[in-house]
């Protein structure tokens, strides 16, 4: 018994030492853990606030193409026009509202002689409505009526076509409608005469003095039976253009004697001219003194004067009447917009004016890219409408 107690006392220090040693290891480990830097934690994104990338993209609405319906309406409306009507597309552009898309087109319609404007527009609107269309607007304009038509979709009416219907021309008694065409600014190239001759109808060529081929072009034109005008440079309102007048230019600061000398020199530079018309001249033709000095030379030479009407303040007609000089005036500029479509529209406008008034004068340019070719193309059309192309000298009075 005593022996067992002694053995126990010898073993206790050993167990106690092991416990103490183990405690020391634990303490050291804790100390190491406390002194070690923390690893960064990944950022947490709240579930209630998703990132933009996590947001699903919205589904785009399906596109609804209304163009087939719009095209049907336009076709039905034009088919309802009186027999002999003519029309052309003035413009067209795509349109879109939300998911709806279509084309909006603009037309110009010329009714034949004898047609009734009110009846024609009524038939057009009825045909459009029968095709499911809606009349949005109708308004009178000078010389006709403008209609705006649309198609209905989802409770909305969308405009798809605008039609301008021109009043039919009034019949002209006597010799019929006559048109004279003058092509200005010639003299730079001999080929300008070839383009005029291909028109195959009487056209008057206005030649600027002092250009490389002015004299030769005038000679060849006379030999080919083409009337020639002196295209006389006269001072414009724009000072930047006035600097381009050249040696044959008529300026308002000249004396009447100087003006007369300049006009005579210009006529020698374009030999054989049957008349004179002004190149520019918005300032000079508004001055009766300057105009009188020019027209006295015109009268002495037995010529006539065509007023290009570059200003509404022109004094040419009044002065010419006092001096007894034969004159005419420009009715329509043909190619301020030189595109073929625009020139065709202006030629038709010239014809309509001639059908109403009996005669009209159009001025274009020999050096524009399409004017002579469009005139050649449309000559037969004009004649079918009862409009005759004549030399300018037949319309002066």
C-alpha positions in Angstrom: 0.0 0.0 0.0 2.7 2.3 1.0 4.6 1.2 -2.0 1.6 2.2 -4.3 1.4 5.7 -2.8 5.1 6.3 -3.4 4.7 5.2 -7.0 1.8 7.5 -7.5 3.7 10.4 -6.1 6.6 9.7 -8.5 4.2 9.6 -11.5 2.2 12.8 -10.8 5.0 15.3 -11.6 5.4 13.6 -15.0 1.6 14.0 -15.9 1.5 17.5 -14.7 4.5 18.4 -16.8 2.9 17.1 -19.9 -0.3 19.0 -19.3 1.6 22.2 -18.8 3.6 21.6 -22.0 0.4 21.0 -23.9 -1.1 24.2 -22.6 1.9 26.1 -23.7 1.5 24.8 -27.3 -2.1 25.9 -27.4 -1.3 29.3 -26.1 1.5 29.7 -28.7 -0.8 28.6 -31.5 -3.4 31.2 -30.4 -0.8 33.9 -30.2 0.3 33.0 -33.8 -3.2 33.1 -35.0 -4.0 36.5 -33.5 -0.8 38.0 -35.0 -1.4 36.6 -38.5 -2.9 39.1 -41.1 -6.4 38.3 -42.2 -7.0 37.1 -45.8 -9.2 39.5 -47.8 -12.9 38.5 -47.9 -14.6 38.5 -51.3 -17.0 41.4 -51.9 -20.6 40.5 -51.2 -23.2 41.8 -53.6 -26.7 42.1 -52.1 -29.2 39.9 -53.8 -31.6 42.7 -53.9 -29.3 44.9 -56.0 -28.0 42.9 -59.0 -25.2 44.3 -61.1 -26.1 45.6 -64.6 -24.5 42.5 -66.2 -26.8 40.3 -64.2 -29.9 42.2 -65.5 -31.5 40.3 -68.5 -31.8 42.4 -71.7 -35.3 43.5 -72.7 -36.7 41.9 -75.7 -37.1 44.4 -78.6 -40.7 44.7 -79.9 -41.3 43.1 -83.3 -41.2 45.6 -86.2 -44.5 46.1 -88.1 -44.1 46.9 -91.8 -47.0 49.0 -93.0 -45.4 49.7 -96.4 -47.4 47.0 -98.3 -50.7 48.6 -97.0 -49.4 52.1 -97.8 -48.3 51.1 -101.4 -51.7 49.6 -102.0 -53.4 52.9 -101.0 -51.1 54.9 -103.2 -51.7 52.7 -106.2 -55.5 52.7 -105.8 -55.6 56.5 -105.5 -53.5 57.1 -108.7 -55.6 54.5 -110.7 -58.7 56.6 -110.0 -57.3 59.7 -111.9 -59.0 60.7 -115.1 -57.7 59.1 -118.3 -54.8 61.2 -119.7 -53.5 62.4 -116.3 -49.8 62.4 -115.7 -48.0 62.1 -112.4 -44.5 61.9 -111.0 -42.9 61.1 -107.7 -41.6 64.4 -106.1 -40.1 62.7 -103.1 -40.2 59.7 -100.8 -38.6 59.0 -97.4 -38.8 56.2 -94.8 -40.6 56.9 -91.6 -40.8 55.1 -88.3 -42.9 55.4 -85.0 -42.0 52.9 -82.4 -42.2 49.5 -84.0 -44.1 50.8 -87.0 -42.4 51.6 -90.3 -43.5 52.7 -93.7 -42.6 55.1 -96.6 -44.1 58.6 -97.1 -44.3 59.5 -100.7 -45.2 62.9 -102.4 -46.7 63.0 -105.9 -47.6 65.7 -108.4 -50.5 65.1 -110.7 -51.3 67.0 -114.0 -54.9 66.6 -115.1 -55.7 66.6 -118.8 -57.4 69.5 -120.5 -61.1 69.4 -119.9 -60.9 67.5 -116.6 -62.8 68.7 -113.5 -60.5 69.3 -110.5 -63.2 68.8 -107.9 -64.4 65.6 -109.5 -60.9 64.3 -109.9 -59.9 64.8 -106.3 -63.2 63.3 -105.1 -62.5 60.1 -107.1 -59.0 59.9 -105.8 -60.1 60.2 -102.1 -62.9 57.7 -102.6 -60.5 55.2 -104.1 -58.1 55.7 -101.2 -60.9 55.2 -98.7 -62.0 52.0 -100.4 -58.5 50.8 -100.0 -58.7 51.4 -96.2 -57.1 54.8 -96.3 -58.1 58.0 -94.5 -58.2 61.6 -95.8 -56.1 63.6 -93.3 -56.2 67.0 -95.0 -57.3 68.8 -98.2 -56.2 72.3 -98.9 -56.3 74.5 -102.0 -53.1 75.9 -103.4 -52.4 78.2 -106.3 -53.4 76.2 -109.4 -54.7 73.1 -107.7 -55.4 71.1 -104.6 -53.1 69.2 -102.1 -54.4 66.0 -100.4 -52.8 64.2 -97.5 -53.8 60.5 -97.0 -53.0 58.0 -94.3 -53.5 54.4 -93.1 -54.9 53.5 -89.7 -53.1 51.1 -87.3 -53.8 50.5 -83.6 -56.1 53.5 -83.3 -53.6 55.9 -85.0 -53.7 57.3 -88.5 -50.2 57.5 -90.1 -49.6 59.8 -93.2 -48.4 57.8 -96.1 -48.9 59.9 -99.2 -49.3 63.6 -100.3 -50.8 64.3 -103.7 -50.7 67.7 -105.3 -53.3 67.8 -108.1 -52.8 70.6 -110.6 -55.8 72.3 -112.2 -56.3 71.3 -115.9 -55.0 73.8 -118.4 -57.5 76.1 -120.0 -57.9 75.7 -123.7 -56.1 78.3 -125.8 -57.8 79.8 -128.8 -56.0 80.6 -132.0 -52.5 79.4 -132.8 -52.2 77.2 -129.7 -49.6 77.3 -126.9 -46.1 78.3 -127.8 -42.9 78.0 -125.8 -39.5 79.5 -126.5 -36.5 78.1 -124.7 -33.2 80.1 -124.3 -30.0 78.4 -123.2 -27.6 80.9 -121.6 -23.9 81.0 -120.8 -22.7 79.5 -124.1 -19.3 80.2 -125.5 -16.9 78.0 -123.5 -17.2 74.9 -125.6 -18.1 74.2 -129.3 -19.9 71.0 -128.1 -22.6 73.2 -126.6 -24.1 73.6 -130.1 -24.2 69.9 -130.7 -26.2 69.4 -127.5 -28.7 72.1 -128.7 -29.0 70.5 -132.2 -29.8 67.1 -130.7 -33.0 68.6 -129.1 -34.4 68.6 -132.7 -36.6 71.7 -132.1 -36.1 75.5 -132.3 -34.0 76.6 -129.3 -32.2 80.0 -128.9 -28.6 80.1 -127.8 -27.4 83.0 -125.7 -23.6 83.5 -126.0 -21.4 85.4 -123.5 -18.9 87.7 -125.2 -15.2 87.1 -124.7 -15.2 83.4 -124.0 -12.8 81.1 -125.8 -15.3 80.0 -128.5 -17.9 82.8 -128.5 -17.3 84.0 -132.1 -16.9 80.6 -133.6 -19.9 79.2 -131.8 -22.0 82.1 -133.0 -20.9 81.5 -136.6 -21.6 77.8 -136.4 -25.0 78.3 -134.8 -26.1 80.7 -137.5 -25.0 78.2 -140.2 -27.0 75.5 -138.5 -30.2 77.7 -138.3 -30.0 78.3 -134.6 -30.9 81.9 -133.4 -28.2 83.6 -131.3 -28.5 86.2 -128.5 -25.8 88.4 -127.0 -25.8 87.3 -123.4 -24.8 90.8 -122.1 -23.1 90.9 -118.6 -24.9 93.5 -116.5 -24.1 94.5 -112.9 -25.8 92.4 -110.2 -26.6 93.4 -106.6 -24.0 91.1 -105.2 -20.6 92.9 -105.2 -18.7 89.6 -105.3 -20.4 88.7 -108.6 -20.0 92.2 -109.9 -16.2 91.6 -110.0 -16.8 88.8 -112.6 -18.4 91.1 -115.2 -15.2 91.4 -117.3 -14.5 93.9 -120.1 -18.0 93.6 -121.7 -19.8 94.2 -118.4 -22.3 97.1 -118.1 -22.0 98.8 -114.7 -24.2 101.5 -113.1 -21.3 103.9 -112.6 -20.7 104.1 -116.4 -21.8 107.1 -118.4 -24.5 106.5 -121.1 -21.8 106.9 -123.7 -19.6 104.3 -122.1 -22.5 101.9 -121.8 -23.2 102.3 -125.5 -19.6 101.6 -126.5 -19.6 98.5 -124.3 -22.8 97.1 -125.8 -21.5 97.7 -129.4 -18.2 95.9 -128.5 -20.0 93.0 -127.0 -22.2 92.7 -130.2 -19.0 92.5 -132.3 -17.8 89.7 -130.0 -21.0 87.7 -130.8 -21.6 88.4 -134.5 -25.0 87.8 -136.0 -27.0 88.0 -132.8 -30.7 88.6 -133.4 -31.3 90.0 -129.9 -29.8 90.7 -126.5 -30.6 89.3 -123.0 -29.0 90.2 -119.7 -26.5 88.0 -117.8 -27.1 88.7 -114.1 -28.1 92.4 -114.0 -30.3 92.6 -110.9 -28.9 96.1 -110.1 -28.4 97.4 -113.7 -31.9 96.4 -115.0 -33.5 98.2 -112.1 -31.9 101.5 -113.2 -33.9 103.1 -116.0 -30.9 105.3 -117.1 -28.7 102.2 -117.6 -31.4 100.3 -119.3 -32.2 103.2 -121.6 -28.5 103.4 -122.7 -28.5 99.7 -123.5 -31.9 99.6 -125.3 -31.0 102.6 -127.6 -28.1 100.5 -129.1 -30.5 97.5 -129.4 -33.0 99.7 -131.3 -30.2 101.1 -133.6 -29.1 97.6 -134.5 -32.7 96.5 -135.2 -32.6 93.8 -132.4 -34.9 92.9 -129.6 -34.3 92.5 -125.8 -35.2 89.6 -123.6 -35.5 90.5 -119.9 -34.1 87.6 -117.9 -36.0 89.0 -114.9 -33.3 88.6 -112.4 -35.1 91.2 -110.2 -38.7 92.0 -109.6 -37.7 95.7 -109.8 -36.7 95.5 -113.5 -37.4 98.6 -115.6 -36.8 96.9 -118.9 -40.5 96.6 -120.0 -41.4 100.3 -119.2 -38.2 101.7 -120.8 -38.6 99.5 -123.9 -42.1 100.6 -124.4 -41.1 104.3 -124.3 -38.3 103.7 -126.8 -40.2 101.4 -129.1 -38.0 98.4 -128.6 -39.4 94.9 -129.0 -39.1 92.8 -125.9 -40.0 89.6 -124.2 -39.4 88.4 -120.6 -38.5 85.2 -118.9 -41.4 83.2 -117.4 -39.5 80.2 -115.8 -36.0 79.3 -114.9 -35.5 75.7 -116.0 -32.4 74.5 -114.1 -31.7 76.4 -111.0 -31.8 72.9 -109.6 -29.8 71.0 -112.3 -31.1 67.5 -111.5 -33.0 65.8 -114.3 -36.1 65.4 -112.1 -36.2 69.1 -111.3 -35.6 70.2 -114.9 -38.5 68.0 -116.0 -40.8 69.6 -113.4 -39.8 73.1 -114.6 -40.4 72.2 -118.3 -43.9 71.0 -117.4 -44.5 74.1 -115.4 -43.4 76.2 -118.4 -45.9 74.2 -120.6 -48.7 74.7 -118.2 -48.1 78.4 -118.2 -48.1 78.5 -122.0 -51.4 76.6 -122.1 -52.9 79.2 -119.7 -51.3 82.3 -121.2 -50.8 81.3 -124.8 -47.0 81.6 -124.7 -44.1 81.5 -122.3 -40.3 81.8 -122.2 -38.0 79.4 -120.4 -34.3 80.1 -119.6 -31.9 77.3 -119.0 -28.2 76.9 -119.4 -26.2 75.3 -122.3 -23.5 74.1 -119.9 -25.7 72.4 -117.3 -25.3 68.6 -117.2 -28.8 67.6 -118.1 -30.9 70.5 -119.5 -30.5 70.0 -123.3 -31.0 66.2 -122.9 -34.2 66.6 -120.8 -35.6 69.1 -123.4 -34.9 66.5 -126.2 -36.6 63.8 -124.1 -39.7 65.9 -123.4 -40.2 67.6 -126.8 -42.7 65.0 -128.0 -44.6 65.1 -124.7 -45.0 68.9 -125.0 -46.3 68.5 -128.5 -48.8 65.9 -127.5 -50.1 68.4 -125.0 -50.5 71.0 -127.7 -47.4 73.0 -126.8 -45.1 74.0 -129.7 -41.4 74.9 -129.3 -40.7 78.1 -131.3 -37.8 80.5 -131.8 -37.8 83.3 -129.3 -38.1 85.9 -132.0 -41.7 84.7 -132.7 -42.7 85.7 -129.1 -41.2 89.2 -128.9 -43.5 92.2 -129.4 
